[in-house]
Amino acid sequence: MTGAKRAPLDPLTQATVTVAWVIVLNKPFYPLYVWYLVGDGVSAALGSLVAAPFFLAIPFLAPRSSLAARVALPLVGTLDTLFETKLFGPASGTELFLAACILLVALSFRADELWWQRGAAVFVFVIFVFSRNWIGMPLHAWKGSGLSILLNLNAFAVASLTTFIALRFAGIVRSGEPDPGNLR
């Protein structure tokens, strides 16, 4: 039985899939980092694995819909960040992952997908405002210097992820001419 060959993914979607795989492959290590560096909050850190299946779905979605995969990655990342901010609290630095989400929004869309890009950017910003003002108390209360260590861990992780995203998307031409009517 021979299967039909699928067309290769376009460069923007390939980059999106690569970032999704990097996130999926790193997710299981986060509770281990928390255990090793903080020693507390490991059970709460296991909650960060909840989003792994959603990130894992993106590479499987990409061949079916390039745009859906490119929209999904920053949106799943944003919702994951919101959940982890509720889990660990804003002082943990988890909100910093919204920077990676905004970077994905800035880099993942073609010129003719302006409204998808604008909508995704607004979504990330609205979630940021919500998390800053209405997230409430964290589900896990940190003890001692644990919160400071977690902030440093998350800051390093965000710097690593955003650098990887910038390197992976570097040089990709965003094809597609914008519709002059969409620029207003």
N, C-alpha and C positions, 0 to 999 in steps of 0.2 A: 504494500500500500504506500503510495507516494503522497506526501502532503504538499500543498501549495506553498511556494516560497513567499514569505512576507517581504515587502519592500523594506529596505533599511530605514531606520529612524533618521529624521533630519537632525542636524547638529544641536539645535536647541533642546530637542527632546532627548537626545543621547546624553547631553549634559545633565538634564533633569533626572534621568534614570540613574546616572552615576551618583549624583548627590543622594538620591533616595536610597540606593544600596549602601552608601557609606553610613548613612544614618541608621539603617536597619542593622548593619553589622556592628555598629558601636553601641546601640541601645542596651544589649545585655551586659556590657561592661560598666555602665553607669552605677548600678547598685554595688558592684565590686569596688569601684573607686570610692564611693561613699563609705563603704565598710572599712576600707584600708586607711583612708585619709581622715575620716570623721569618727568612725567607730560606733556611731549612733545613727538612727534613721534608716537603717538598711531595709526594714519592712516597708517604710514609706517610699524608699527609692525603687522598690520593686514595682510600685504603681506606675513608674515611668515607662514600664514595658507595655502598658495598655495600648499605646499608640503604634507599637511596632507593626501590627497587622495592616494598619492603614498606610503606613509608609511602604510596606511590602507590596501592597496592591498597586502602587504607582507604576513599577516596571511592567506589570501585567496589563495595566490599562493603556500604557503608551502605544503599543502597536494598533490598538483599536481607535484611539483618539489622542492625537498629539496634544491638542489644546487642552483636553480634560486632564491629562497628566501634568501639563505645565501649570494649570490652574490649581490642581490638587496639592502639589508639593508645598507651596507657601501657605495654603489654607490649612492643610493637615498640621504643618509645623506651627502655625499660629494657635490652633486649638490645643495642640499638645503643650505649647508654652503656657497657655491659659490654665490648663489642668495642672501642670507642674507648679505654676505660681500659687495656685490654691493649695496644692499639696505641701509645698515648702515655705510659702510666704514670699512677698516681694523682696525682703532683705536677703534672700538666698541668691539673688542674681539671675534667677531663671528668666525673668522678663528680658534680659539681654538677648535671648535667642530671637526676639522679635526683630533685632537688627539683621539677622540672617534671613528671616522671612521677607523683610523689605528688600534686601539685596536680591533675593530670588525674584521678587516682583519686578525689580528694576531690570533684571537681565533675561528673564524667561520669555518675554513676549516679543512678537514681531510688530513692526510699525502699524500694520493694519489691524492689530488686536488691542488698540488703544483703550477701548472701553473695558475690556477684560482686565487690562493692567490697572486702570484707574479704580475699578471696582475692588480688585484684590488689595490695592494700596489702602483704600478707605477701610476695608474690612480689617486689615492689620492694625490700622490706627485706632479704630473703634474698640477693638479688643484691648489695645494698650490702655486707652482711657478707662475702660471698664475695669481692667485689672488694677489700675492705680487708685481708683476711687471706690469700687464696690465689691472687691474680691472677698473682703471679710478676713477673719482669722485663718491662719494656715491650719491644715489638718494635722500637721506634725509640729510639735514644739521642740525647738532645738535647745540643747544644753551647752553651757560653757562657750568655748571658742568654736563649737561646731558650725555655727552659722557663718562665721568669718571664713572658715576653711571651705565651706560649701560655696560661698560667694567667689572665692579665688578659683575653685574648681570650675565653676560655671563660666567665669570670665575667661579662663584659659580655653575652655571648650568652645565658647562662642568665637573667640579670636581664631582658633584653629579652623572651625567650620566656615567662617566668613572668608578666611584666606583661601581655603580649599575651593569654595564656590567661585571666588574671583579668578583663581588660577584655571579652574575647569571651564568657565565660560569665556575666558580671555580669547580674543581673536575671532569669536563666532560672529558672523555677519547676520544681522537680523533682517532677513528679506521681507518683502511685502511692503508695498507703498501705502502710506496712510491715505485714507479717503479724506480729501480736503474738507468735506462736510463734517467729519468726526473731530476736527481740531478745535472746534469752538468750545 
